[in-house]
Amino acid sequence: MTTTMAPTETLDRRTAARIGSIVIARHGRPDVDRSVSIDHHEYRSWWAGYDLAGLHPEERPPVELLNQAEKADIIYASTLQRAIHTAQMVAGGREIITDPVFIEAPLPPPPLWGKRRPGHWGVVARIAWWFGRHEAGESRKDAEVRAEAAVATLTSQALRGQNVLLCAHGWFNRMMRPVLRAQGWREVENRGDQYWSYRRYEKRS
């Protein structure tokens, strides 16, 4: 017995078969000194230098991420050097598309007394930012809107059948996850949130 599918059902199945995957990776370890003890003024300067830094010269991409890059039809990176350098190391000379929509959410430190290491300042600044302290910079609400725009950039290509790889940043990558889930993208591979980590998404049928 032959089953005949309705034209719309045939189209839906063909469209689903053409949908690509989305891989969102965190950059490798930047070439900065995290051992220093600094106050909140000095942390601002440290963070500005962090945004200008590429990767540590000893950094090498893991084979799993190289494999994902090989499968990618399009490779994106934020416009920050640590993300660009990461993308270059996995792209193998292929074109990289940079876009500021993928940059990390800001980390203005609160004016606390005392000296701390950059990692400690990062935690304190992120908590303060999450609960509304953004000074004259991007707010959490604004970053959430930007995360929607970033996801739209990725999905516009994946829905055309392109496998997409993004090399970006730890916190902003997290902010894109609920947007992807809300749009029916399922996390099918989770490599964590450390340097060189990635998560892969496919469209839920």
Summary of the structure (lengths in Angstrom):
residues: 205
radius of gyration: 19.3
end to end distance: 26.2
largest distance: 78.4
contacts: 606
relative contact order: 0.22
helix: 45%
strand: 16%
